[in-house]
Amino acid sequence: MLWGKSRGLPGRYPLICHLLDAAAAAEALWDGYLSPGLRVSLAVGLGVDEGHARQLMAYWAGMHDIGKCMSCFQVQDENGSRELVGYPEVEAESKGHAFAAHVWLGKLLSSNGYKAGRKTSPAIRIAQLLGGHHGAFSSFNHREFLDPLGSLPALGGGRWEEQRQVIAAVVHELTGYPEPPPQVSAAGGALACGLVILADWLVSQDAFLRAQINTGLPERGDVDSLGRHLARSRAATAGLLKEAGLGRLTFKPGGFSDDFPFQPNGLQRSISERLPALISGEPGLLLIMAPMGEGKTEAALHGGRLMGEAAGMPGYFVGLPTMATSDQMLRRVDDFRRRRVEGADSLTLLHGMAWLNAAYSPEGDAVGVLTRDPMASRWLRGSKRGLLANLAVGTIDQALLAVLRGRHNVLRMLGLVGKVLVIDEVHAYDAYMQGLLKVLLEWLGALKVPVVLLSATLPVAVGRRLAEAYLAGAGCRDRQVPEAVYPGWIYVSPQLAEAVPVESRNRSLYVETRRVPIDSDGRPDRSAALREVLGPLVRDGGCVAVICNTVAEAQRTYLALREWTQQPESQGADAPVIRLLHSRFEAHRREEITQEMVGWFGKDAGDRRPRAAILVATQVIEQSLDLDFDVMVSDLAPIALLLQRAGRCHRHTLHDPVRPAWAKDMRLVVLTPVDAQGTLDVPRAWPFVYPKALLHRTHDALANLPGDVVAIPDAVQGLVDQVYDESFGNEISPITDDDVERLADEQTKDLYAQMAAIPAPGRIDDLSQLSGDDFVNEFSTRLGADSGRVVCCTPDTGGRLMLGGEELPVAEAGGRDGRKWFTKEQVRLVMSNTVPVPGTWLRRLSSDNTAPPTWADNPHLSDLVVIRVSDEHGSGRLGDREVWLSKELGLSEFPATAD
């Protein structure tokens, strides 16, 4: 008996049984999980009807592990190898059973009538995609196709070849002898491979295999006995899908007022009334451009529901810029699903720290299991599976990974294609990420996946390029994208392109530019300007946010304001409360502060809104956090981000009655650093955050604001396009060396994106282009994302390292094969105390920064760096850098008592 699975099982599991299990799982996934639109995309990619495509997928899934029928694999199980009587032992180099399938299957399929000869021929494509079921593809080699045994001697001839032929014939017969497809497009091949991987993973679970063994394995290898096994597998896989959280999503019927418990505003009403008439043909892309606080998220969820239902791809992946914004969006999507979803409604949160989110995986429960109304099954929370849920929220990186050259990107693509892609804050991504997004949009256009893009401050040229990428994928490179309207939305598809203006509340944003000098250390001295701006708050109350461009400057600003508000002469009726929020807090502390701020300044704050409060923060509050302030103070930043920050000012009219008299107008105060002559002087740390060219052009635009007022919405798009204009040459902002440097940098980033991304579907002639050379993934979704995480520990009197009052976790033996394991509670304790730091902080580390050796084998802990912090002062050393940790400041390069 040739085995296919054995590790961790009470007995060896026959290879043919595993192959038939995978075939049954492919059928179950087709019938009970794949959305109607995804089934259409797969069938179109194969040039067949849906029933034929279902048969083919079962047959191919049933052939994925045929490479295990060779000596070097079978002898891995000592007991099994003793039964290989008559099978010659082959001493030859093996490259793995997946590669063996890649080499062997082309000729077999050719003999079954599949067209062959070219790289794009069905026989070659299917051999490649089945050889790629471990997530990476080998390139086509004509010699391998003509002479598989000569090219890979490890396959073995004689009895080995005979047995492979028998297994292939049985699988072919039991799956109904499906006719070969006339074609296998690159996109169709990618989706087919994703489905095979998913089927394989489902039926490779130990619990399923044990249940199959307990039910009884075939005593004979004849077709009738194996047919009965396939029937049992078909009966078992339906329950397997349900347990995994994979099912068909449907929404309750209704309009916008059914989706949300309030009446639509102008933007939302326009989409609700106009969009249905535009989406009756092929799926398209919806670009929503409207001011901050206009309910774009609700418009996107409603519009996305209409588009998804029309395309047969219900559900969403909502992509956002950061983990913090993803965490906030999770709550909103969860509220929506509870009101509107029927059927399988698994919701996953996708980013590296998702399992620490209390709403997603509450403290006290095992990680990956919720006891009440779980958002997602344990299986869907596993690595690389989250996009397979019908509803998902996460960082945009999770979607971009589908088009990065690397392992299992086709599985991510499969997850994306069955639902609507919603990308929020589209303006927030640099040229590299925009380049990856263009590739993704081209793929989704080709696969007819609905897309919704949202932004309050998107340059017209960027929006046009994104829409053109989608249309190019859909085969409409020549279709004209309509001129942007603001506020409004654009819908483009292969049939039509339409721009729809909408009504929006008119507001006046009063902009004040305050000059702040540069001190002797090269930092802006904001003290005098802030005391003048915040004086009325100290006297009469109000809620103000102060946003600084760097963490260190936010920390110093917080200390200066804390000292000032505590002085007797600064005391009003009630001393203002002051808080600090940035990225360099311990994970649990940052979440604690964020939730406190949402409670104080959010839409539903009510009586919790403080009489007088100051929030000092970095860019972490400018995106997707639904906060409302009476006045916004900000360092100079690119105009798009300044307007985003201003969107947190007077955001909700329900707070208008409690605004103090001095803050009745919507007001943005911009702190501009200047030299002794009063000329803009960009601090040395700022160009690492924002291009100098955009800071200079924003400064010029603000200096020429008529009446120092931005008319919202009328003036927003013009201001954004003026600052981000790529043609230059205008009288207000003539081209400078900084502009040339910015454009060169953006072109370089776009070039890197093209190098990192897979080709568009129409430019793939070999599936190995999907995973790259030698399957090495050296690329990231964020270019130059040089950062790491540290954990601050306190030595006790005996020298033991303590964390949160407990000894620093060290793995203990007790796992399989004598390996050492951490409990989930131990990992949670460590990760909830980690702090992100710049990569420059991690150079020249000392031995004191080395984590316990047993952490090296844990995927969550392996890259962490330890800082030994003294209990008395909160100080420690990170290499040759002295740092301090405090509840107020987070991790800083100076103590909380600094002047």
DRENTOR-781243 format. One line per 3 residues: number of its first residue (from 1); their letters; for each residue y, x, z of C-alpha. Coordinates in steps of 0.25 Angstrom, whole numbers, plus 5000, padded with zeros to 4 digits. Each point is the difference from the previous one (the first is absolute). Layout:
! residues N
NUM = A = Y,X,Z; ...
! end
This chain:
! residues 899
1 = MLW = 5000,5000,5000; 5014,5006,4996; 5010,4997,5011
4 = GKS = 5015,4997,4998; 5004,4999,5015; 4994,5006,5013
7 = RGL = 5010,5006,5010; 5001,4991,5012; 4989,4990,4996
10 = PGR = 4987,4997,5006; 4993,5003,4987; 5003,5005,4986
13 = YPL = 5007,4990,4991; 4995,5000,4985; 5009,5004,4989
16 = ICH = 4997,4988,4991; 5003,4991,5012; 5014,5006,5002
19 = LLD = 5003,4999,4985; 4996,4985,5000; 5008,4998,5013
22 = AAA = 5012,5006,4993; 4998,4991,4988; 4999,4987,5009
25 = AAE = 5013,5005,5007; 5007,5001,4987; 4996,4986,4996
28 = ALW = 5005,4995,5014; 5013,5007,4999; 5002,4994,4986
31 = DGY = 4997,4986,5005; 5006,5000,5014; 5011,5010,5000
34 = LSP = 5006,5005,4987; 5012,4991,4997; 5000,4993,4987
37 = GLR = 5011,5009,4994; 4992,5012,5004; 4987,4995,4993
40 = VSL = 5009,4997,4987; 5005,5014,5001; 4986,5006,5001
43 = AVG = 4995,4992,4989; 5011,5003,4991; 4998,5015,5002
46 = LGV = 4986,4999,4996; 5003,4991,4988; 4990,4989,5005
49 = DEG = 5001,4986,5007; 4999,4999,5015; 4986,4996,5001
52 = HAR = 4996,5012,4992; 5009,5009,5008; 4993,4995,5013
55 = QLM = 4986,5004,4994; 5005,5013,4996; 5006,5003,5013
58 = AYW = 4987,4997,5007; 4992,5009,4990; 5009,5012,5002
61 = AGM = 5001,4998,5015; 4985,5000,5000; 5000,5014,4993
64 = HDI = 5010,5007,5008; 4990,5009,5008; 4990,5003,4989
67 = GKC = 5004,5014,5002; 4992,5000,5013; 4987,5000,4992
70 = MSC = 4999,5015,5000; 4993,5010,5008; 5012,5007,5007
73 = FQV = 5004,4986,5006; 4987,4995,5004; 4996,5013,5007
76 = QDE = 5011,4998,5010; 4991,4990,5008; 4988,5009,5004
79 = NGS = 4991,4988,5003; 5004,4994,4986; 4997,5013,4993
82 = REL = 4986,5000,5005; 4997,4987,4992; 5005,5006,4987
85 = VGY = 4986,5002,4994; 5001,5003,4985; 5015,5003,5000
88 = PEV = 5003,5014,4997; 5009,5008,5009; 5012,5004,4992
91 = EAE = 5007,5013,5005; 5014,4999,4993; 5014,4999,5005
94 = SKG = 5004,4986,5003; 5014,4994,4999; 4997,4987,5007
97 = HAF = 4994,4987,4996; 5013,4994,4995; 5002,5011,4990
100 = AAH = 4985,4999,4996; 5003,4985,4997; 5012,5004,4992
103 = VWL = 4991,5010,4992; 4988,4991,4998; 5005,4986,4997
106 = GKL = 5008,5002,4987; 4987,5003,4992; 4993,4988,5007
109 = LSS = 5011,4990,4997; 5000,5005,4986; 4986,4997,4999
112 = NGY = 5003,4986,5005; 5010,4998,4989; 5012,5004,5006
115 = KAG = 5010,5007,4990; 5001,5015,5002; 5006,5013,4994
118 = RKT = 5014,4999,5005; 5006,5002,5013; 5005,4986,5000
121 = SPA = 4987,4994,4996; 4993,4990,5009; 4988,5009,5003
124 = IRI = 5009,5012,5004; 5009,4991,5008; 4989,4993,5008
127 = AQL = 4993,5014,5003; 5014,5005,5005; 5003,4988,5008
130 = LGG = 4987,5000,5007; 5000,5015,5002; 5013,4997,5007
133 = HHG = 4995,4991,5010; 5003,5010,5011; 5015,4999,4996
136 = AFS = 5001,5012,4990; 4997,5001,4985; 4994,5011,4992
139 = SFN = 5005,5003,4986; 4992,4996,4988; 4991,5011,4994
142 = HRE = 4994,4998,4987; 4988,5009,5003; 4997,4993,5013
145 = FLD = 4999,4987,4992; 4991,5006,4989; 4991,5007,5010
148 = PLG = 5001,4996,5014; 4988,5007,5005; 5004,5013,4993
151 = SLP = 5014,4999,5006; 4995,4996,5014; 4986,5006,5002
154 = ALG = 5001,4994,5015; 4997,4987,4994; 4986,5004,4997
157 = GGR = 4991,4995,4989; 4986,4994,5000; 4998,4991,5011
160 = WEE = 5014,5000,5004; 5005,4996,4986; 4989,4989,4999
163 = QRQ = 5004,4994,5014; 5015,5000,4996; 4997,4993,4987
166 = VIA = 4991,4990,5008; 5011,4997,5011; 5010,4998,4989
169 = AVV = 4992,4990,4992; 4997,4992,5013; 5014,4999,5003
172 = HEL = 5004,4996,4986; 4989,4989,5000; 5003,4994,5014
175 = TGY = 5015,5000,4996; 4997,4992,4988; 5001,5010,4989
178 = PEP = 5015,4999,4998; 5005,5004,4986; 5008,5013,4999
181 = PPQ = 5015,4997,5000; 5008,5003,4987; 5010,5009,5008
184 = VSA = 5003,5005,5014; 5015,5003,5001; 5006,5010,5010
187 = AGG = 5005,4989,5009; 4987,4992,4999; 4992,5012,5003
190 = ALA = 5009,5003,5012; 4998,4986,5005; 4985,5000,4997
193 = CGL = 4998,5013,5008; 5008,4994,5012; 4991,4988,5000
196 = VIL = 4988,5009,5000; 5005,5008,5011; 5003,4988,5009
199 = ADW = 4986,4994,4997; 4994,5013,5004; 5008,5001,5013
202 = LVS = 4996,4986,5004; 4985,5002,4998; 5000,5014,5006
205 = QDA = 5004,4995,5014; 4989,5003,5011; 5000,4986,5005
208 = FLR = 4997,4994,4986; 4989,5010,4997; 4993,4998,5014
211 = AQI = 5001,4985,4997; 4993,5002,4986; 4989,5009,5006
214 = NTG = 4998,4990,5011; 4999,4989,4990; 4989,5007,4993
217 = LPE = 5000,5010,4988; 4992,4998,4987; 4986,5005,5002
220 = RGD = 4999,5003,4985; 5009,5005,4989; 4997,4990,4990
223 = VDS = 5011,4991,4993; 4996,4987,5008; 5000,5007,5013
226 = LGR = 5014,5006,4998; 5005,4987,4994; 4997,4994,5013
229 = HLA = 5007,5011,5007; 5012,4998,4991; 5000,4985,5004
232 = RSR = 5000,5003,5015; 5011,5010,4998; 5008,4989,4992
235 = AAT = 4998,4991,5012; 5005,5011,5010; 5012,5005,4993
238 = AGL = 5008,4987,5001; 5000,5001,5015; 5003,5015,4999
241 = LKE = 5013,4997,4993; 5004,4990,5010; 4997,5010,5011
244 = AGL = 5009,5011,4993; 5011,4990,4999; 4999,4999,4984
247 = GRL = 5002,4986,4995; 5009,4991,4991; 5014,4998,5004
250 = TFK = 5007,4986,4997; 5014,4995,5005; 5003,4986,5004
253 = PGG = 5008,4992,4989; 5015,4998,5002; 5014,5006,4998
256 = FSD = 5009,5009,5007; 5002,4991,5011; 4985,5000,5003
259 = DFP = 5000,5015,4999; 5011,5001,5010; 5005,4991,5011
262 = FQP = 5015,5000,4995; 5007,4995,4987; 5002,5011,4989
265 = NGL = 5013,5007,4998; 5006,5002,4986; 4991,5012,4996
268 = QRS = 4987,4993,5006; 5003,4987,4993; 5003,5006,4987
271 = ISE = 4986,5007,5000; 4993,4988,5005; 5006,4991,4989
274 = RLP = 5001,5010,4988; 4988,5010,5001; 4989,4990,4998
277 = ALI = 5004,4997,4986; 5000,5015,4997; 4987,5004,5005
280 = SGE = 4991,4990,4992; 4996,5012,4990; 4996,5014,5003
283 = PGL = 5003,5006,5014; 5013,5007,5001; 5010,5008,5009
286 = LLI = 5010,4993,5009; 5012,5009,5004; 5009,4994,5011
289 = MAP = 5013,5006,5003; 5009,4993,5011; 5008,5004,5012
292 = MGE = 4995,5004,5013; 4995,4988,5009; 4999,4991,4988
295 = GKT = 4985,4997,5003; 4994,5008,4989; 4987,5002,5008
298 = EAA = 4998,4985,5000; 5004,4999,4986; 4990,5010,4996
301 = LHG = 4988,4994,5008; 5003,4986,4994; 5002,5006,4986
304 = GRL = 4988,5009,5001; 4991,4988,5004; 5004,4993,4988
307 = MGE = 4998,5012,4991; 4987,5003,5007; 4994,4986,4998
310 = AAG = 5005,4999,4985; 4993,5014,4998; 4987,4997,5008
313 = MPG = 5004,5011,5009; 5004,4994,5013; 5003,5008,5012
316 = YFV = 5010,5012,5002; 5001,5015,5003; 5014,5001,5006
319 = GLP = 5005,5015,4999; 5011,5005,5008; 5007,5014,5002
322 = TMA = 4995,5003,5014; 4990,4997,5011; 5010,4994,5009
325 = TSD = 5005,4990,4989; 4985,4997,4997; 4998,4997,5014
328 = QML = 5011,4990,5000; 4996,4994,4987; 4986,4998,5005
331 = RRV = 5005,4989,5010; 5007,4992,4989; 4988,5000,4991
334 = DDF = 4991,4996,5011; 5009,4988,5003; 5000,4997,4985
337 = RRR = 4985,5001,4999; 4997,4991,5013; 5009,4989,4994
340 = RVE = 4995,5001,4985; 4987,5006,4998; 4986,4994,4998
343 = GAD = 4987,5007,4998; 4998,5015,5003; 5013,5005,5005
346 = SLT = 4998,5014,5005; 5013,5007,5003; 5000,5015,5001
349 = LLH = 5011,5010,5004; 4999,5013,4992; 5007,5013,5005
352 = GMA = 4995,5012,5008; 5004,4994,5014; 4996,4985,4997
355 = WLN = 4989,5000,5011; 5010,5003,5010; 5008,4987,4997
358 = AAY = 4998,4991,5012; 5001,4987,4991; 4989,5006,4990
361 = SPE = 4991,5006,5010; 5004,4996,5015; 4999,5010,5011
364 = GDA = 4986,4998,5007; 4993,4996,4988; 4991,5009,4992
367 = VGV = 5008,5006,4989; 4997,4991,4987; 4995,4988,5008
370 = LTR = 5009,4988,5004; 4994,4990,5010; 5009,4988,4996
373 = DPM = 5004,4996,4985; 4997,5014,4995; 5009,5004,4988
376 = ASR = 4989,5008,4994; 4986,5003,5002; 4995,5014,5005
379 = WLR = 4994,5003,4987; 5014,4998,4993; 5006,5009,5010
382 = GSK = 4992,5012,4995; 5005,5011,4992; 5005,4997,4986
385 = RGL = 4996,4985,5001; 5013,4994,5005; 5005,4996,4986
388 = LAN = 4988,4992,4998; 5005,4990,5010; 5006,4987,4993
391 = LAV = 5013,5003,5008; 5005,5014,5003; 5013,5006,5006
394 = GTI = 5003,5015,5000; 5008,5012,4995; 5002,5001,4985
397 = DQA = 4991,5012,5001; 4988,4992,5000; 5003,4994,4987
400 = LLA = 5004,5013,4993; 4987,5007,5004; 4993,4991,4990
403 = VLR = 5007,5008,4989; 4999,5014,5007; 4989,5009,4994
406 = GRH = 4990,5000,5011; 4987,4994,5006; 4998,4985,5001
409 = NVL = 5014,4996,4993; 4992,4990,4991; 4996,4993,5013
412 = RML = 5014,4999,5004; 5003,4995,4986; 4990,4989,5001
415 = GLV = 5006,4995,5013; 5014,5000,4994; 4996,4992,4987
418 = GKV = 4995,4988,5007; 5013,4997,5007; 5016,5000,4998
421 = LVI = 5007,5013,5002; 5013,4998,5008; 5008,5013,5002
424 = DEV = 5012,4998,5010; 5012,5010,5001; 4998,5005,4986
427 = HAY = 5013,5008,5001; 4994,5008,5011; 4990,5009,4992
430 = DAY = 5004,5014,4994; 4998,5004,4986; 4986,5005,5003
433 = MQG = 4995,4987,5006; 5008,4992,4989; 4992,5008,4990
436 = LLK = 4987,4997,5006; 5004,4985,5001; 5003,5000,4985
439 = VLL = 4986,5004,4997; 4994,4990,5010; 5009,4989,4993
442 = EWL = 4994,5004,4986; 4986,4999,5005; 5003,4986,5007
445 = GAL = 5007,4995,4987; 4988,5004,4992; 4991,4993,5010
448 = KVP = 5009,4988,5001; 5003,5000,5014; 5012,4993,5005
451 = VVL = 5011,5009,5007; 5012,4997,5009; 5011,5010,5002
454 = LSA = 5011,4998,5011; 5013,5008,5002; 5014,4997,5005
457 = TLP = 5006,5013,4994; 4991,5004,4988; 5008,5008,4989
460 = VAV = 4999,4992,4986; 4993,5012,4993; 4989,5001,5010
463 = GRR = 4997,4985,5000; 5000,5001,4985; 4990,5012,4999
466 = LAE = 4990,4993,5010; 5000,4987,4992; 4998,5008,4987
469 = AYL = 4988,5008,5006; 4994,4986,5003; 5002,4995,4986
472 = AGA = 4995,5013,4994; 4987,4998,5007; 4999,4986,4995
475 = GCR = 5002,5005,4986; 5014,4996,4998; 5008,5013,5000
478 = DRQ = 5010,4994,4991; 5004,4988,5008; 5014,5000,5005
481 = VPE = 5002,4999,5015; 5012,4991,5002; 5013,5005,5007
484 = AVY = 4999,4999,5015; 5007,4989,5007; 5005,5001,5014
487 = PGW = 4997,4993,5008; 4988,4994,4993; 4986,5003,4994
490 = IYV = 4994,5005,4987; 4986,4996,4995; 4993,5007,4989
493 = SPQ = 4987,4998,4994; 4993,5002,4986; 5005,4987,4996
496 = LAE = 5015,4999,5005; 5011,5007,5008; 5010,4993,5007
499 = AVP = 5011,5003,5010; 5004,4989,5010; 5013,5001,5008
502 = VES = 5000,4993,5014; 5010,4995,5010; 5002,5008,5012
505 = RNR = 5010,4999,5012; 5013,5008,4998; 5003,5010,5010
508 = SLY = 5011,5011,5002; 4995,5013,5006; 5012,5008,5005
511 = VET = 4997,5014,4999; 5008,5011,5009; 4998,5014,4997
514 = RRV = 5002,5009,5013; 5002,5015,4998; 4992,5008,5010
517 = PID = 5002,5015,5001; 4988,5011,4999; 4998,5007,5013
520 = SDG = 4998,5015,5002; 4984,4997,4999; 5002,4994,4986
523 = RPD = 4998,4986,5006; 5009,4987,4998; 5008,4998,5013
526 = RSA = 4999,4984,5001; 5006,4999,5014; 5014,4996,4997
529 = ALR = 4997,4991,4989; 4989,4993,5008; 5008,4998,5012
532 = EVL = 5011,4994,4992; 4991,4990,4992; 4992,4996,5012
535 = GPL = 5011,4999,5010; 5001,4985,4998; 4985,4999,5002
538 = VRD = 5002,5006,5014; 5011,4991,5004; 4996,4987,4993
541 = GGC = 4985,5001,4997; 4992,5000,4987; 4988,5006,4993
544 = VAV = 5002,5012,4991; 4990,5010,4993; 5004,5014,4998
547 = ICN = 4991,5007,4989; 4999,5015,4999; 4994,5008,4988
550 = TVA = 4991,5009,5009; 4992,4998,5012; 5007,5012,5007
553 = EAQ = 5014,4994,4998; 4995,4986,5004; 4995,5006,5013
556 = RTY = 5013,5007,5003; 5009,4988,4996; 4991,4992,5010
559 = LAL = 5003,5010,5011; 5015,5000,4997; 5001,4985,5000
562 = REW = 4992,4999,5013; 5009,5009,5007; 5012,4993,4995
565 = TQQ = 4996,4986,5003; 4996,5005,5014; 5014,5005,5004
568 = PES = 5008,4991,5009; 5012,4998,4990; 4990,4995,4989
571 = QGA = 4994,4989,5009; 5003,4986,4995; 4995,4987,5006
574 = DAP = 4986,5005,4998; 4996,5014,4996; 4994,5000,4986
577 = VIR = 4985,5003,4999; 4997,5011,4991; 4987,5003,4993
580 = LLH = 4995,5011,4990; 4989,4998,4989; 4995,5010,4990
583 = SRF = 4987,5005,4995; 4998,5012,5010; 4995,4991,5012
586 = EAH = 4986,4999,5004; 4993,4989,4992; 4999,4990,5011
589 = RRE = 5014,5003,5005; 5006,4998,4986; 4992,4987,4999
592 = EIT = 5005,4996,5014; 5015,5002,4996; 4998,4994,4987
595 = QEM = 4995,4987,5006; 5011,5000,5010; 5011,5001,4989
598 = VGW = 4994,4989,4992; 5000,4992,5013; 5015,5003,5002
601 = FGK = 5005,5000,4986; 4990,4992,4992; 5002,4986,4994
604 = DAG = 4993,4993,5012; 5007,5008,5011; 5007,4988,5006
607 = DRR = 5004,5003,5015; 4994,5014,4999; 5011,5005,4991
610 = PRA = 5008,5010,5009; 5015,4997,5003; 5003,5015,4997
613 = AIL = 4990,5009,4994; 5000,5013,4991; 4988,5004,4992
616 = VAT = 5000,5014,4995; 4990,5002,4989; 4996,5008,4987
619 = QVI = 4996,4993,4987; 4988,4994,5007; 5008,4987,5001
622 = EQS = 5006,4999,4986; 4987,4994,4994; 4993,4987,5003
625 = LDL = 5003,4999,5015; 5007,4987,5001; 5011,5004,5010
628 = DFD = 5014,4994,5001; 5012,5008,5005; 5015,4996,5002
631 = VMV = 5005,5013,4994; 4992,5011,4992; 5004,5015,5002
634 = SDL = 4994,5010,4991; 5000,5015,4995; 5004,5001,4986
637 = API = 4987,4997,4991; 4998,4996,4986; 5006,4987,4997
640 = ALL = 4987,4993,4998; 4996,5003,5014; 5014,4998,5006
643 = LQR = 4999,4985,4994; 4986,4999,5006; 5005,5004,5014
646 = AGR = 5012,4990,4998; 4989,4990,4998; 4997,5000,5015
649 = CHR = 5014,4996,5003; 5003,4985,5001; 4986,4998,4995
652 = HTL = 4997,4986,5006; 5011,4990,5002; 4994,4994,5012
655 = HDP = 5005,5012,5008; 5015,4997,4995; 5004,4992,5012
658 = VRP = 4997,5011,5010; 5007,5011,4992; 5012,5006,5007
661 = AWA = 5014,4997,4994; 5002,5015,4996; 4987,4999,4991
664 = KDM = 5001,4987,4993; 5001,5007,4986; 4988,5007,4994
667 = RLV = 5004,5014,5002; 4994,5014,4996; 5006,5013,5006
670 = VLT = 4996,5012,4992; 5001,5014,5007; 5004,5010,4990
673 = PVD = 4999,5015,5004; 5012,5008,4995; 5005,5014,5001
676 = AQG = 5013,5005,5006; 5007,4996,4987; 4994,4985,5001
679 = TLD = 4991,5003,4988; 4986,4994,5000; 4991,5011,5006
682 = VPR = 4985,4997,5000; 4993,5005,5012; 4989,5010,4997
685 = AWP = 4989,4991,5005; 5003,4988,4992; 4996,5005,4986
688 = FVY = 4986,5001,5005; 5001,4985,5002; 5009,4995,4988
691 = PKA = 5005,5007,4987; 5014,5006,5002; 5004,4993,4986
694 = LLH = 4997,4986,5006; 5008,5003,5012; 5012,5005,4992
697 = RTH = 4999,4988,4990; 4999,4990,5012; 5012,5007,5006
700 = DAL = 5008,4998,4987; 4996,4986,4998; 5004,4996,5015
703 = ANL = 5013,5007,4998; 5003,4991,4988; 4995,4987,5006
706 = PGD = 5011,4989,4997; 5006,4996,5013; 4988,5007,5007
709 = VVA = 4992,4988,4998; 4986,4998,4994; 4999,4986,4994
712 = IPD = 4985,4996,5003; 4993,4997,4991; 5010,5002,4988
715 = AVQ = 5003,5015,5002; 4987,5005,5005; 4993,5003,4987
718 = GLV = 5012,5006,4994; 5002,5010,5012; 4985,5004,4999
721 = DQV = 5000,5002,4986; 5013,5008,5001; 4994,5010,5010
724 = YDE = 4987,5001,4993; 5005,5000,4986; 4992,5010,4992
727 = SFG = 5010,5001,4988; 5011,5005,5008; 5013,5004,4994
730 = NEI = 5008,4988,5006; 5014,5003,5006; 4997,4997,5014
733 = SPI = 4988,5009,5001; 4999,5011,4989; 4988,5008,4999
736 = TDD = 4998,5012,5010; 4990,5011,5003; 4994,4991,5011
739 = DVE = 4998,4989,4990; 4993,5009,4990; 4991,5005,5012
742 = RLA = 4997,4986,5004; 4996,4996,4986; 4991,5013,4999
745 = DEQ = 4994,4997,5013; 4996,4986,4996; 4995,5004,4986
748 = TKD = 4991,5011,5007; 4995,4989,5010; 4997,4991,4988
751 = LYA = 4992,5011,4994; 4992,5003,5012; 4997,4985,5001
754 = QMA = 4994,5001,4986; 4992,5012,5004; 4994,4993,5012
757 = AIP = 4998,4986,4994; 4988,4996,4991; 5004,4997,4986
760 = APG = 5004,4986,4995; 4987,4992,4996; 5003,5001,4985
763 = RID = 5001,5015,5001; 4986,5002,5007; 4989,5005,4991
766 = DLS = 4991,5006,5011; 4998,4993,5014; 5001,5014,5006
769 = QLS = 5015,4999,4998; 5000,4990,5012; 4995,5010,5010
772 = GDD = 5006,5013,4995; 4995,5014,4998; 4988,5003,5009
775 = FVN = 5003,4988,5008; 5011,5008,5008; 5011,4990,5006
778 = EFS = 5011,5009,5003; 5011,4990,4998; 5007,4990,5009
781 = TRL = 5007,4987,4999; 5012,5007,5006; 5005,5013,4994
784 = GAD = 5004,5011,5010; 4995,4991,5012; 5000,5012,5009
787 = SGR = 4997,4995,5014; 4990,4999,5011; 4997,4994,5013
790 = VVC = 5000,5006,5014; 4995,4995,5013; 5007,5003,5013
793 = CTP = 4991,5003,5012; 5003,5004,5015; 4992,5011,5007
796 = DTG = 4996,4995,5014; 4999,5010,5012; 4986,5004,4996
799 = GRL = 5004,5003,4985; 4994,4988,4994; 5008,4993,4989
802 = MLG = 5004,4986,5004; 5004,4989,4991; 5006,4986,5005
805 = GEE = 4994,5003,5014; 4986,5003,4994; 4993,5013,4996
808 = LPV = 5002,5004,4986; 4988,4994,4993; 4989,5010,4996
811 = AEA = 4988,4995,4992; 4987,5000,5007; 4986,5001,4994
814 = GGR = 4992,4988,4998; 5001,4996,4985; 4989,5002,4989
817 = DGR = 4995,5014,4997; 5007,5005,5013; 5014,4998,4995
820 = KWF = 5011,4998,5009; 5008,4987,5000; 5013,4994,5005
823 = TKE = 5001,4985,5004; 5010,4992,4993; 5007,4998,5013
826 = QVR = 5002,5015,5001; 5005,5001,4986; 5009,4989,5002
829 = LVM = 5006,5007,5012; 5003,5012,4993; 5005,4994,4987
832 = SNT = 5010,4991,5007; 5006,5012,5007; 5002,5008,4987
835 = VPV = 5014,5003,4994; 5003,5003,4986; 5008,5013,4997
838 = PGT = 5005,5008,4988; 4990,5010,4994; 5010,5011,5003
841 = WLR = 4998,4998,5015; 4985,5003,4998; 5002,5014,4995
844 = RLS = 4996,5012,5009; 4992,4992,5010; 4995,5007,5012
847 = SDN = 4986,4999,5007; 5006,4990,5010; 5002,4990,4988
850 = TAP = 4985,5000,4997; 4993,4987,5002; 4987,4999,5007
853 = PTW = 4989,5006,4990; 4992,4986,5000; 5012,4993,4994
856 = ADN = 4997,5008,4987; 4989,4991,4996; 5008,4987,5002
859 = PHL = 5008,4995,4988; 5011,4994,5009; 5001,5012,5009
862 = SDL = 4997,5012,4991; 5014,5003,4995; 5007,4998,5014
865 = VVI = 5008,5011,5007; 5001,5000,5015; 5013,5003,5008
868 = RVS = 4999,5003,5014; 5011,4993,5007; 5005,5004,5014
871 = DEH = 5000,4988,5010; 5013,5004,5006; 5009,5002,4988
874 = GSG = 4992,4993,4989; 5001,5013,4992; 4990,5007,4992
877 = RLG = 4998,5010,4988; 4996,4998,4986; 4998,5014,4995
880 = DRE = 5013,5007,5003; 5008,4987,5000; 5003,4994,5014
883 = VWL = 5000,4984,5000; 5001,4989,5010; 4994,4987,5002
886 = SKE = 5006,4988,5007; 4999,4985,5000; 5015,4999,4996
889 = LGL = 5001,5010,4988; 4986,5002,4995; 4996,5014,4996
892 = SEF = 5013,5008,4999; 5005,5015,4999; 5008,4998,5012
895 = PAT = 4999,4993,5014; 5004,4986,5002; 5011,5006,5010
898 = AD = 5006,5008,4988; 5015,4999,4999
! end
